[in-house]
Amino acid sequence: MEAIVPDKAYFRIGEVSKILGVEPYVLRYWETEFKTVKPVRTKTAQRLYRKKDVHELLAIRDLLYRQRFTIDGAKRQLQKNRSEPGPVDVVEETDKLVRIKMELQQIRKIME
């Protein structure tokens, strides 16, 4: 089952819980174990998860529930995944650099 993440900047813990199909206490526990998940706190101490947090939690859920990793194994796997950029990451970075170069060239023409 592929989770659909709505296109918005912040999510409350209940929303994230429904997206992932886990209870809120599980998310709070994962926060303590996986330091890459750092929701923003409001003045009333409510957690607001960013989209990147939700994607990280989806990866954690996949490792723990589908691939049957332990917590420590999932931590190692996430670290390994971060150190090895995937082909999509390389293509995205190349596209960004090409766009930046074009924008700089346009600025240069304006300055002449």
C-alpha positions in Angstrom: 0.0 0.0 0.0 1.6 3.3 -1.1 1.0 6.2 1.2 -0.2 9.5 -0.4 1.4 12.5 1.1 -0.8 15.7 0.6 1.0 18.7 -0.9 1.2 21.0 2.1 4.0 22.3 4.3 3.1 21.1 7.8 1.2 18.1 9.2 -0.1 17.5 12.7 0.7 14.3 14.4 -2.8 12.9 13.8 -2.5 13.5 10.1 0.9 11.8 9.9 -0.5 8.9 12.0 -3.3 8.4 9.4 -0.9 8.7 6.5 1.5 6.1 7.9 -1.2 3.9 9.5 0.4 3.9 12.9 -0.6 5.2 16.3 0.7 8.7 17.4 2.7 7.1 20.3 4.7 5.2 17.7 5.6 8.4 15.9 6.7 9.9 19.2 8.8 6.9 19.9 10.4 7.0 16.5 11.3 10.6 17.1 13.4 9.6 20.1 15.1 6.8 18.2 15.6 8.5 14.8 17.2 11.9 15.2 16.5 12.8 11.6 12.8 13.3 12.4 12.5 16.6 14.1 9.1 18.1 14.1 8.7 21.8 14.7 6.9 22.7 18.0 4.2 25.4 18.1 3.8 27.7 21.1 1.4 25.3 22.6 4.0 22.4 22.1 2.1 20.7 19.3 4.2 18.8 16.9 4.2 20.0 13.2 5.9 17.6 10.9 7.4 18.9 7.6 7.0 17.0 4.4 10.6 15.8 4.6 9.8 14.4 8.1 6.8 12.5 6.7 8.9 11.0 3.9 11.6 10.0 6.5 8.9 8.4 8.6 7.6 6.5 5.6 11.1 5.2 5.0 11.3 4.2 8.6 7.9 2.5 8.6 9.0 0.6 5.4 12.2 -0.6 7.0 10.6 -1.7 10.2 7.3 -3.1 9.1 7.8 -4.3 5.5 11.5 -5.2 5.4 11.5 -6.3 9.1 14.6 -4.4 10.2 15.3 -3.8 13.9 15.5 -0.2 15.1 19.3 -0.4 15.0 19.3 -2.0 11.6 16.9 0.6 10.3 19.2 3.4 11.6 22.2 1.8 9.8 20.2 1.3 6.6 19.0 5.0 6.6 22.6 6.2 7.2 23.8 4.0 4.3 21.0 5.3 2.1 22.0 8.9 2.9 25.7 8.3 2.1 24.9 6.7 -1.3 23.0 9.2 -3.5 20.6 7.4 -5.8 20.4 8.0 -9.5 17.3 10.2 -9.1 19.3 12.4 -6.6 22.1 12.8 -9.1 19.7 13.7 -11.9 17.9 16.2 -9.7 21.1 17.9 -8.6 22.3 18.1 -12.2 19.0 19.7 -13.3 19.3 22.2 -10.4 22.9 23.1 -11.5 21.9 23.6 -15.1 19.0 25.9 -14.1 21.3 27.9 -11.8 23.9 28.2 -14.6 21.2 29.5 -17.0 19.9 32.0 -14.4 23.5 33.3 -13.8 24.0 33.7 -17.6 20.8 35.7 -17.8 21.9 37.9 -14.9 25.3 38.4 -16.6 23.6 39.5 -19.9 21.5 42.0 -17.9 24.6 43.4 -16.2 26.4 44.0 -19.5 
